[in-house]
């Protein structure tokens, strides 16, 4: 058995094209995709990080949203309905 390891970044279209080395014979093979942990420096945000980010208050000037809490609630409800479909 021979193993070849490629470190790749999954593109937005989620399609990979892999050129196999010439010393690998044609025929059956098994491809395993292992999702790597986040790279150092890409840790998850804390609640405090989020509050200090530019995302906090992003809807404050929108005139089409009178109640941001209700608007967020309706977005979550729509997302839950899509995931069940």
N, CA, C and O atoms as CSV, one atom per row, in Angstrom:
chain,resi,resn,atom,element,x,y,z
A,1,UNK,N,N,0.852,-1.178,0.000
A,1,UNK,CA,C,0.000,0.000,0.000
A,1,UNK,C,C,0.888,1.228,0.000
A,1,UNK,O,O,1.906,1.270,0.690
A,2,UNK,N,N,0.499,2.221,-0.774
A,2,UNK,CA,C,1.241,3.465,-0.869
A,2,UNK,C,C,0.305,4.601,-0.491
A,2,UNK,O,O,-0.869,4.583,-0.860
A,3,UNK,N,N,0.803,5.583,0.234
A,3,UNK,CA,C,-0.003,6.730,0.634
A,3,UNK,C,C,0.627,8.002,0.090
A,3,UNK,O,O,1.846,8.168,0.116
A,4,UNK,N,N,-0.212,8.885,-0.398
A,4,UNK,CA,C,0.223,10.198,-0.860
A,4,UNK,C,C,-0.609,11.216,-0.089
A,4,UNK,O,O,-1.834,11.108,-0.054
A,5,UNK,N,N,0.033,12.193,0.522
A,5,UNK,CA,C,-0.669,13.203,1.314
A,5,UNK,C,C,-0.541,14.548,0.614
A,5,UNK,O,O,0.558,14.973,0.261
A,6,UNK,N,N,-1.675,15.211,0.419
A,6,UNK,CA,C,-1.713,16.553,-0.145
A,6,UNK,C,C,-2.332,17.476,0.896
A,6,UNK,O,O,-3.376,17.151,1.461
A,7,UNK,N,N,-1.720,18.595,1.152
A,7,UNK,CA,C,-2.323,19.607,2.011
A,7,UNK,C,C,-2.919,20.647,1.082
A,7,UNK,O,O,-2.207,21.269,0.294
A,8,UNK,N,N,-4.224,20.832,1.177
A,8,UNK,CA,C,-4.937,21.734,0.269
A,8,UNK,C,C,-5.837,22.666,1.053
A,8,UNK,O,O,-6.103,22.448,2.235
A,9,UNK,N,N,-6.299,23.697,0.386
A,9,UNK,CA,C,-7.333,24.575,0.914
A,9,UNK,C,C,-8.566,24.329,0.053
A,9,UNK,O,O,-8.505,24.434,-1.172
A,10,UNK,N,N,-9.673,24.004,0.688
A,10,UNK,CA,C,-10.899,23.747,-0.054
A,10,UNK,C,C,-11.396,25.073,-0.627
A,10,UNK,O,O,-11.644,26.011,0.130
A,11,UNK,N,N,-11.547,25.169,-1.948
A,11,UNK,CA,C,-12.016,26.423,-2.543
A,11,UNK,C,C,-13.511,26.632,-2.311
A,11,UNK,O,O,-14.215,25.719,-1.880
A,12,UNK,N,N,-13.980,27.828,-2.596
A,12,UNK,CA,C,-15.388,28.174,-2.363
A,12,UNK,C,C,-16.345,27.259,-3.127
A,12,UNK,O,O,-17.448,26.980,-2.657
A,13,UNK,N,N,-15.922,26.789,-4.312
A,13,UNK,CA,C,-16.810,25.910,-5.080
A,13,UNK,C,C,-16.719,24.451,-4.610
A,13,UNK,O,O,-17.408,23.579,-5.138
A,14,UNK,N,N,-15.869,24.199,-3.619
A,14,UNK,CA,C,-15.713,22.889,-2.983
A,14,UNK,C,C,-15.332,21.782,-3.963
A,14,UNK,O,O,-15.740,20.633,-3.791
A,15,UNK,N,N,-14.555,22.122,-4.987
A,15,UNK,CA,C,-14.107,21.126,-5.949
A,15,UNK,C,C,-12.591,21.096,-5.971
A,15,UNK,O,O,-11.939,22.136,-6.064
A,16,UNK,N,N,-12.037,19.898,-5.885
A,16,UNK,CA,C,-10.586,19.713,-5.938
A,16,UNK,C,C,-10.233,18.917,-7.184
A,16,UNK,O,O,-10.966,18.009,-7.576
A,17,UNK,N,N,-9.129,19.251,-7.796
A,17,UNK,CA,C,-8.584,18.488,-8.921
A,17,UNK,C,C,-7.181,18.083,-8.498
A,17,UNK,O,O,-6.333,18.944,-8.263
A,18,UNK,N,N,-6.929,16.792,-8.397
A,18,UNK,CA,C,-5.652,16.310,-7.873
A,18,UNK,C,C,-4.896,15.572,-8.967
A,18,UNK,O,O,-5.414,14.619,-9.549
A,19,UNK,N,N,-3.681,16.007,-9.247
A,19,UNK,CA,C,-2.798,15.291,-10.171
A,19,UNK,C,C,-2.010,14.274,-9.344
A,19,UNK,O,O,-1.332,14.630,-8.381
A,20,UNK,N,N,-2.112,13.020,-9.734
A,20,UNK,CA,C,-1.462,11.933,-8.998
A,20,UNK,C,C,-0.061,11.716,-9.570
A,20,UNK,O,O,0.116,11.787,-10.787
A,21,UNK,N,N,0.941,11.453,-8.722
A,21,UNK,CA,C,2.293,11.208,-9.217
A,21,UNK,C,C,2.327,10.063,-10.240
A,21,UNK,O,O,1.515,9.140,-10.174
A,22,UNK,N,N,3.265,10.134,-11.175
A,22,UNK,CA,C,3.344,9.149,-12.256
A,22,UNK,C,C,3.663,7.743,-11.774
A,22,UNK,O,O,3.370,6.769,-12.469
A,23,UNK,N,N,4.263,7.623,-10.585
A,23,UNK,CA,C,4.584,6.274,-10.107
A,23,UNK,C,C,3.387,5.581,-9.450
A,23,UNK,O,O,3.522,4.455,-8.972
A,24,UNK,N,N,2.237,6.221,-9.418
A,24,UNK,CA,C,1.011,5.599,-8.906
A,24,UNK,C,C,0.318,4.930,-10.097
A,24,UNK,O,O,-0.033,5.604,-11.065
A,25,UNK,N,N,0.123,3.634,-10.032
A,25,UNK,CA,C,-0.497,2.940,-11.172
A,25,UNK,C,C,-1.990,3.247,-11.267
A,25,UNK,O,O,-2.637,3.509,-10.253
A,26,UNK,N,N,-2.540,3.215,-12.484
A,26,UNK,CA,C,-3.979,3.390,-12.632
A,26,UNK,C,C,-4.720,2.232,-11.963
A,26,UNK,O,O,-4.181,1.131,-11.857
A,27,UNK,N,N,-5.919,2.469,-11.525
A,27,UNK,CA,C,-6.711,1.421,-10.900
A,27,UNK,C,C,-7.394,1.926,-9.653
A,27,UNK,O,O,-7.385,3.122,-9.364
A,28,UNK,N,N,-7.986,1.006,-8.916
A,28,UNK,CA,C,-8.738,1.389,-7.719
A,28,UNK,C,C,-7.863,2.109,-6.691
A,28,UNK,O,O,-6.684,1.798,-6.520
A,29,UNK,N,N,-8.472,3.067,-6.022
A,29,UNK,CA,C,-7.790,3.812,-4.960
A,29,UNK,C,C,-8.851,4.287,-3.985
A,29,UNK,O,O,-10.042,4.309,-4.298
A,30,UNK,N,N,-8.407,4.662,-2.814
A,30,UNK,CA,C,-9.312,5.207,-1.816
A,30,UNK,C,C,-8.841,6.603,-1.484
A,30,UNK,O,O,-7.667,6.810,-1.179
A,31,UNK,N,N,-9.754,7.570,-1.541
A,31,UNK,CA,C,-9.426,8.956,-1.217
A,31,UNK,C,C,-10.125,9.295,0.092
A,31,UNK,O,O,-11.334,9.106,0.230
A,32,UNK,N,N,-9.349,9.801,1.058
A,32,UNK,CA,C,-9.893,10.165,2.367
A,32,UNK,C,C,-9.652,11.658,2.567
A,32,UNK,O,O,-8.529,12.137,2.409
A,33,UNK,N,N,-10.698,12.384,2.911
A,33,UNK,CA,C,-10.594,13.813,3.164
A,33,UNK,C,C,-10.665,14.037,4.665
A,33,UNK,O,O,-11.678,13.732,5.295
A,34,UNK,N,N,-9.602,14.563,5.236
A,34,UNK,CA,C,-9.555,14.857,6.667
A,34,UNK,C,C,-9.564,16.371,6.817
A,34,UNK,O,O,-8.683,17.063,6.307
A,35,UNK,N,N,-10.559,16.872,7.515
A,35,UNK,CA,C,-10.672,18.316,7.713
A,35,UNK,C,C,-9.719,18.715,8.836
A,35,UNK,O,O,-9.862,18.275,9.976
A,36,UNK,N,N,-8.754,19.551,8.495
A,36,UNK,CA,C,-7.719,19.955,9.443
A,36,UNK,C,C,-8.270,20.960,10.452
A,36,UNK,O,O,-9.194,21.711,10.139
A,37,UNK,N,N,-7.711,20.975,11.654
A,37,UNK,CA,C,-8.119,21.992,12.626
A,37,UNK,C,C,-7.701,23.370,12.129
A,37,UNK,O,O,-6.867,23.498,11.233
A,38,UNK,N,N,-8.288,24.383,12.719
A,38,UNK,CA,C,-7.962,25.755,12.339
A,38,UNK,C,C,-6.478,26.016,12.558
A,38,UNK,O,O,-5.865,25.491,13.487
A,39,UNK,N,N,-5.927,26.830,11.688
A,39,UNK,CA,C,-4.528,27.218,11.819
A,39,UNK,C,C,-4.357,28.132,13.031
A,39,UNK,O,O,-5.309,28.796,13.440
A,40,UNK,N,N,-3.162,28.174,13.608
A,40,UNK,CA,C,-2.938,29.080,14.742
A,40,UNK,C,C,-3.283,30.520,14.359
A,40,UNK,O,O,-2.975,30.975,13.257
A,41,UNK,N,N,-3.916,31.213,15.273
A,41,UNK,CA,C,-4.323,32.589,15.005
A,41,UNK,C,C,-5.736,32.685,14.452
A,41,UNK,O,O,-6.256,33.788,14.286
A,42,UNK,N,N,-6.366,31.553,14.164
A,42,UNK,CA,C,-7.729,31.553,13.643
A,42,UNK,C,C,-8.690,30.984,14.675
A,42,UNK,O,O,-9.643,30.292,14.318
A,43,UNK,N,N,-8.451,31.265,15.939
A,43,UNK,CA,C,-9.293,30.736,17.002
A,43,UNK,C,C,-10.708,31.296,16.894
A,43,UNK,O,O,-10.935,32.342,16.286
A,44,UNK,N,N,-11.641,30.587,17.488
A,44,UNK,CA,C,-13.023,31.059,17.511
A,44,UNK,C,C,-13.113,32.354,18.307
A,44,UNK,O,O,-12.347,32.586,19.242
A,45,UNK,N,N,-14.065,33.189,17.913
A,45,UNK,CA,C,-14.264,34.458,18.616
A,45,UNK,C,C,-15.005,34.229,19.925
A,45,UNK,O,O,-15.869,33.357,20.019
A,46,UNK,N,N,-14.659,35.016,20.924
A,46,UNK,CA,C,-15.406,35.009,22.175
A,46,UNK,C,C,-16.531,36.036,22.047
A,46,UNK,O,O,-16.561,36.805,21.086
A,47,UNK,N,N,-17.444,36.050,22.998
A,47,UNK,CA,C,-18.522,37.037,22.986
A,47,UNK,C,C,-17.940,38.452,23.061
A,47,UNK,O,O,-18.435,39.366,22.401
A,48,UNK,N,N,-16.902,38.627,23.858
A,48,UNK,CA,C,-16.251,39.940,23.965
A,48,UNK,C,C,-15.617,40.366,22.647
A,48,UNK,O,O,-15.693,41.532,22.260
A,49,UNK,N,N,-14.983,39.399,21.951
A,49,UNK,CA,C,-14.403,39.706,20.641
A,49,UNK,C,C,-15.486,40.173,19.680
A,49,UNK,O,O,-15.297,41.135,18.934
A,50,UNK,N,N,-16.622,39.483,19.705
A,50,UNK,CA,C,-17.724,39.841,18.823
A,50,UNK,C,C,-18.262,41.240,19.146
A,50,UNK,O,O,-18.548,42.020,18.238
A,51,UNK,N,N,-18.398,41.556,20.440
A,51,UNK,CA,C,-18.886,42.885,20.832
A,51,UNK,C,C,-17.947,43.997,20.379
A,51,UNK,O,O,-18.397,45.098,20.061
A,52,UNK,N,N,-16.646,43.717,20.349
A,52,UNK,CA,C,-15.660,44.717,19.941
A,52,UNK,C,C,-15.465,44.745,18.420
A,52,UNK,O,O,-14.766,45.620,17.909
A,53,UNK,N,N,-16.061,43.817,17.706
A,53,UNK,CA,C,-15.865,43.744,16.256
A,53,UNK,C,C,-16.778,44.732,15.535
A,53,UNK,O,O,-17.741,45.230,16.118
A,54,UNK,N,N,-16.478,45.015,14.268
A,54,UNK,CA,C,-17.338,45.907,13.492
A,54,UNK,C,C,-18.722,45.312,13.216
A,54,UNK,O,O,-19.616,46.023,12.757
A,55,UNK,N,N,-18.908,44.022,13.488
A,55,UNK,CA,C,-20.212,43.402,13.267
A,55,UNK,C,C,-21.264,43.892,14.253
A,55,UNK,O,O,-22.453,43.933,13.936
A,56,UNK,N,N,-20.826,44.258,15.432
A,56,UNK,CA,C,-21.776,44.704,16.458
A,56,UNK,C,C,-22.373,46.049,16.046
A,56,UNK,O,O,-21.650,47.029,15.865
A,57,UNK,N,N,-23.677,46.086,15.901
A,57,UNK,CA,C,-24.366,47.309,15.499
A,57,UNK,C,C,-24.500,47.483,14.002
A,57,UNK,O,O,-24.854,48.561,13.525
A,58,UNK,N,N,-24.217,46.425,13.258
A,58,UNK,CA,C,-24.222,46.537,11.801
A,58,UNK,C,C,-25.592,46.913,11.236
A,58,UNK,O,O,-25.671,47.497,10.155
A,59,UNK,N,N,-26.670,46.587,11.952
A,59,UNK,CA,C,-28.024,46.877,11.466
A,59,UNK,C,C,-28.571,48.197,12.001
A,59,UNK,O,O,-29.704,48.550,11.671
A,60,UNK,N,N,-27.831,48.932,12.800
A,60,UNK,CA,C,-28.387,50.091,13.502
A,60,UNK,C,C,-28.927,51.170,12.578
A,60,UNK,O,O,-29.871,51.863,12.956
A,61,UNK,N,N,-28.373,51.344,11.387
A,61,UNK,CA,C,-28.820,52.406,10.488
A,61,UNK,C,C,-29.806,51.929,9.428
A,61,UNK,O,O,-30.198,52.708,8.560
A,62,UNK,N,N,-30.211,50.667,9.484
A,62,UNK,CA,C,-31.151,50.161,8.483
A,62,UNK,C,C,-32.552,50.644,8.799
A,62,UNK,O,O,-33.048,50.447,9.908
A,63,UNK,N,N,-33.188,51.272,7.829
A,63,UNK,CA,C,-34.527,51.816,8.021
A,63,UNK,C,C,-35.607,50.749,7.815
A,63,UNK,O,O,-36.748,50.925,8.242
A,64,UNK,N,N,-35.241,49.642,7.159
A,64,UNK,CA,C,-36.216,48.584,6.901
A,64,UNK,C,C,-36.342,47.602,8.062
A,64,UNK,O,O,-37.158,46.682,8.005
A,65,UNK,N,N,-35.547,47.787,9.111
A,65,UNK,CA,C,-35.601,46.913,10.283
A,65,UNK,C,C,-35.967,47.761,11.493
A,65,UNK,O,O,-35.135,48.501,12.017
A,66,UNK,N,N,-37.215,47.649,11.932
A,66,UNK,CA,C,-37.640,48.454,13.076
A,66,UNK,C,C,-37.284,47.768,14.394
A,66,UNK,O,O,-37.003,48.442,15.385
A,67,UNK,N,N,-37.293,46.444,14.414
A,67,UNK,CA,C,-36.994,45.681,15.630
A,67,UNK,C,C,-35.942,44.630,15.279
A,67,UNK,O,O,-36.272,43.590,14.711
A,68,UNK,N,N,-34.675,44.897,15.616
A,68,UNK,CA,C,-33.586,43.995,15.213
A,68,UNK,C,C,-33.704,42.616,15.865
A,68,UNK,O,O,-33.332,41.612,15.258
A,69,UNK,N,N,-34.214,42.563,17.086
A,69,UNK,CA,C,-34.382,41.272,17.764
A,69,UNK,C,C,-35.402,40.422,17.008
A,69,UNK,O,O,-35.165,39.240,16.758
A,70,UNK,N,N,-36.530,41.020,16.648
A,70,UNK,CA,C,-37.558,40.280,15.898
A,70,UNK,C,C,-37.053,39.901,14.506
A,70,UNK,O,O,-37.355,38.817,14.006
A,71,UNK,N,N,-36.285,40.793,13.884
A,71,UNK,CA,C,-35.737,40.511,12.564
A,71,UNK,C,C,-34.797,39.303,12.637
A,71,UNK,O,O,-34.879,38.403,11.801
A,72,UNK,N,N,-33.908,39.281,13.631
A,72,UNK,CA,C,-32.981,38.156,13.804
A,72,UNK,C,C,-33.756,36.870,14.084
A,72,UNK,O,O,-33.404,35.808,13.570
A,73,UNK,N,N,-34.798,36.962,14.887
A,73,UNK,CA,C,-35.629,35.795,15.206
A,73,UNK,C,C,-36.264,35.226,13.934
A,73,UNK,O,O,-36.313,34.009,13.749
A,74,UNK,N,N,-36.749,36.111,13.060
A,74,UNK,CA,C,-37.378,35.628,11.822
A,74,UNK,C,C,-36.339,35.009,10.879
A,74,UNK,O,O,-36.636,34.031,10.193
A,75,UNK,N,N,-35.127,35.571,10.839
A,75,UNK,CA,C,-34.066,34.968,10.025
A,75,UNK,C,C,-33.733,33.559,10.505
A,75,UNK,O,O,-33.560,32.646,9.697
A,76,UNK,N,N,-33.643,33.387,11.828
A,76,UNK,CA,C,-33.362,32.052,12.381
A,76,UNK,C,C,-34.480,31.074,12.044
A,76,UNK,O,O,-34.213,29.926,11.689
A,77,UNK,N,N,-35.728,31.518,12.150
A,77,UNK,CA,C,-36.860,30.650,11.839
A,77,UNK,C,C,-36.828,30.214,10.379
A,77,UNK,O,O,-37.076,29.048,10.071
A,78,UNK,N,N,-36.521,31.153,9.473
A,78,UNK,CA,C,-36.423,30.808,8.051
A,78,UNK,C,C,-35.287,29.814,7.799
A,78,UNK,O,O,-35.441,28.883,7.008
A,79,UNK,N,N,-34.155,30.009,8.467
A,79,UNK,CA,C,-33.017,29.109,8.295
A,79,UNK,C,C,-33.363,27.699,8.801
A,79,UNK,O,O,-32.980,26.706,8.183
A,80,UNK,N,N,-34.079,27.617,9.912
A,80,UNK,CA,C,-34.471,26.313,10.442
A,80,UNK,C,C,-35.422,25.606,9.483
A,80,UNK,O,O,-35.332,24.390,9.313
A,81,UNK,N,N,-36.320,26.338,8.861
A,81,UNK,CA,C,-37.253,25.724,7.907
A,81,UNK,C,C,-36.504,25.205,6.683
A,81,UNK,O,O,-36.844,24.145,6.158
A,82,UNK,N,N,-35.475,25.945,6.216
A,82,UNK,CA,C,-34.678,25.498,5.062
A,82,UNK,C,C,-33.923,24.223,5.400
A,82,UNK,O,O,-33.823,23.324,4.565
A,83,UNK,N,N,-33.390,24.133,6.614
A,83,UNK,CA,C,-32.591,22.958,6.982
A,83,UNK,C,C,-33.451,21.706,7.108
A,83,UNK,O,O,-32.942,20.595,6.959
A,84,UNK,N,N,-34.721,21.861,7.376
A,84,UNK,CA,C,-35.627,20.704,7.490
A,84,UNK,C,C,-36.107,20.219,6.135
A,84,UNK,O,O,-36.546,19.077,5.996
A,85,UNK,N,N,-36.023,21.084,5.140
A,85,UNK,CA,C,-36.537,20.730,3.798
A,85,UNK,C,C,-35.638,19.746,3.084
A,85,UNK,O,O,-35.928,19.352,1.954
